[in-house]
Amino acid sequence: MHQHFDISPEETKRAKWPHEIFLINLIVNHVFVFLATVSVVKTFPLMPLLIPTISCCIIGYILVKSRQVAASNEIWFVKSHWQICARRNRFFLILLSVPCAVTAIGLSLAKMFGWSKIPTIALIGGVGLLPFMVSLLVLIVLGNESVHMARSGNLPKRFVELNPNPQAESAQ
């Protein structure tokens, strides 16, 4: 299931970094900041815009940094963890667009058909936010597993099969 590599503590730190940033975005921003903005939305109606703004900045950082790391002379193990994190970030970016689309469509339909506020919020929450939150939970679990794997010097066996270490192949 996992393949182990002997890496230094410094390499472990560099391999954990993308997953830790990813988890900060998911847990702090999309859970705690979301809960904080919900409680003050009547006083500060634009406060919920803080969540996607912070999220896009973090996602952008990870995607740009993963390209920089891929083009650098960083060791393969660290590059691999950046690549895994970048793939999850791209998935999360697509996932993030779903509740935005559902919200926009729901608000448009509500205005067009004259729906009241409560059913509209229930529709948007049930169709858009609930699947997003479930997917968010899965990504948090995967992110925690990735931090543990980086700390332990592991990579998923399937990833290693699809992306073999070029230095290991040239040494053979």
C-alpha positions as CSV (number, residue, x, y, z in Angstrom):
1,M,0.0,0.0,0.0
2,H,2.9,2.4,0.8
3,Q,6.5,2.4,-0.3
4,H,9.1,3.5,2.3
5,F,12.1,5.8,1.5
6,D,15.0,6.8,3.7
7,I,15.0,10.5,3.9
8,S,16.5,13.1,6.2
9,P,14.5,15.1,8.8
10,E,15.0,18.3,6.6
11,E,13.5,16.5,3.6
12,T,10.7,15.3,5.8
13,K,9.9,18.9,6.7
14,R,9.9,20.0,3.1
15,A,7.7,17.0,2.0
16,K,5.1,17.8,4.8
17,W,4.9,21.5,4.0
18,P,2.4,21.4,1.1
19,H,0.0,19.0,2.9
20,E,0.1,21.2,6.0
21,I,-0.8,24.3,4.0
22,F,-3.5,22.4,2.3
23,L,-4.9,21.4,5.7
24,I,-4.8,24.9,7.0
25,N,-6.9,26.0,4.0
26,L,-9.4,23.1,4.6
27,I,-9.7,23.2,8.4
28,V,-9.0,26.8,9.4
29,N,-10.4,28.6,6.4
30,H,-13.3,26.3,5.3
31,V,-14.4,25.2,8.8
32,F,-13.5,27.8,11.4
33,V,-13.5,30.9,9.3
34,F,-16.8,29.7,7.7
35,L,-18.4,29.3,11.2
36,A,-17.1,32.7,12.3
37,T,-18.5,34.4,9.2
38,V,-21.9,32.8,9.5
39,S,-22.2,34.3,13.0
40,V,-21.5,37.8,11.8
41,V,-23.1,37.8,8.3
42,K,-26.0,40.1,9.3
43,T,-23.6,42.7,10.6
44,F,-20.9,42.2,7.9
45,P,-22.7,40.8,4.8
46,L,-19.5,40.7,2.6
47,M,-17.6,38.7,5.3
48,P,-18.3,35.3,3.6
49,L,-16.2,36.5,0.6
50,L,-13.2,36.2,2.9
51,I,-13.4,32.4,2.7
52,P,-13.0,31.9,-1.1
53,T,-10.5,34.8,-1.3
54,I,-8.2,33.1,1.3
55,S,-8.8,29.7,-0.3
56,C,-7.9,30.9,-3.8
57,C,-4.7,32.5,-2.5
58,I,-3.7,29.3,-0.7
59,I,-4.6,27.1,-3.7
60,G,-2.8,29.4,-6.1
61,Y,0.3,29.3,-3.9
62,I,0.3,25.5,-3.7
63,L,-0.2,25.2,-7.5
64,V,2.5,27.8,-8.4
65,K,5.0,26.4,-5.8
66,S,4.4,22.8,-7.0
67,R,5.5,23.9,-10.5
68,Q,8.5,25.7,-9.1
69,V,9.5,22.6,-7.0
70,A,9.0,20.3,-10.0
71,A,11.4,22.5,-12.1
72,S,14.0,22.7,-9.3
73,N,16.7,20.3,-8.3
74,E,14.7,19.3,-5.2
75,I,14.8,15.6,-4.4
76,W,12.2,13.3,-6.0
77,F,10.5,12.4,-2.7
78,V,9.7,16.1,-1.9
79,K,8.7,16.8,-5.5
80,S,6.3,13.8,-5.3
81,H,4.6,15.1,-2.2
82,W,4.1,18.5,-3.9
83,Q,2.7,16.8,-6.9
84,I,0.2,14.8,-4.8
85,C,-0.8,18.0,-3.0
86,A,-1.2,19.9,-6.2
87,R,-3.5,17.2,-7.6
88,R,-5.7,17.4,-4.5
89,N,-5.7,21.1,-4.8
90,R,-6.9,21.0,-8.4
91,F,-9.7,18.6,-7.3
92,F,-10.6,20.9,-4.5
93,L,-10.7,23.9,-6.8
94,I,-13.2,22.0,-9.0
95,L,-15.1,20.9,-5.9
96,L,-15.2,24.5,-4.7
97,S,-16.9,25.6,-7.9
98,V,-19.9,23.3,-7.3
99,P,-21.4,25.1,-4.3
100,C,-20.7,28.5,-6.0
101,A,-22.6,27.3,-9.1
102,V,-25.4,25.9,-7.0
103,T,-25.7,29.1,-5.0
104,A,-25.8,31.2,-8.1
105,I,-28.4,29.0,-9.8
106,G,-30.4,28.7,-6.5
107,L,-30.5,32.5,-6.0
108,S,-31.4,33.0,-9.6
109,L,-34.3,30.5,-9.5
110,A,-35.5,31.9,-6.2
111,K,-35.7,35.4,-7.7
112,M,-37.2,34.2,-10.9
113,F,-39.9,32.1,-9.3
114,G,-40.4,34.3,-6.2
115,W,-39.4,31.6,-3.7
116,S,-39.2,32.6,-0.1
117,K,-35.9,32.9,1.8
118,I,-36.1,29.7,3.9
119,P,-36.8,27.2,1.1
120,T,-34.1,28.8,-1.0
121,I,-31.5,28.6,1.8
122,A,-32.5,24.9,2.4
123,L,-32.1,24.1,-1.3
124,I,-28.7,25.8,-1.6
125,G,-27.5,24.2,1.7
126,G,-28.8,20.7,0.9
127,V,-27.8,20.5,-2.8
128,G,-24.6,22.6,-2.7
129,L,-23.1,22.7,0.7
130,L,-23.8,19.3,2.2
131,P,-21.9,17.3,-0.6
132,F,-19.1,19.9,-0.4
133,M,-18.7,19.5,3.4
134,V,-18.7,15.7,3.0
135,S,-16.0,15.9,0.3
136,L,-14.1,18.4,2.5
137,L,-14.1,15.9,5.3
138,V,-12.6,13.2,3.0
139,L,-9.9,15.7,1.8
140,I,-9.0,16.5,5.4
141,V,-8.6,12.8,6.2
142,L,-6.4,12.3,3.0
143,G,-4.4,15.4,3.9
144,N,-3.7,14.1,7.4
145,E,-2.7,10.8,5.9
146,S,-0.3,12.5,3.6
147,V,1.3,14.5,6.4
148,H,1.8,11.2,8.2
149,M,3.2,9.5,5.1
150,A,5.7,12.4,4.5
151,R,6.7,12.3,8.2
152,S,7.3,8.5,7.9
153,G,9.1,8.7,4.6
154,N,6.3,7.0,2.6
155,L,4.6,7.4,-0.7
156,P,1.6,5.6,-2.0
157,K,2.7,2.5,-3.9
158,R,0.5,3.3,-6.9
159,F,2.0,6.8,-7.1
160,V,5.5,5.4,-7.2
161,E,4.5,2.9,-9.9
162,L,3.1,5.7,-12.1
163,N,5.9,8.2,-11.3
164,P,9.1,6.2,-10.7
165,N,12.2,8.0,-9.3
166,P,14.4,9.0,-12.2
167,Q,17.6,8.7,-10.1
168,A,16.7,5.2,-9.1
169,E,16.2,4.1,-12.7
170,S,19.5,5.7,-13.8
171,A,21.4,4.0,-10.9
172,Q,20.3,0.5,-12.2
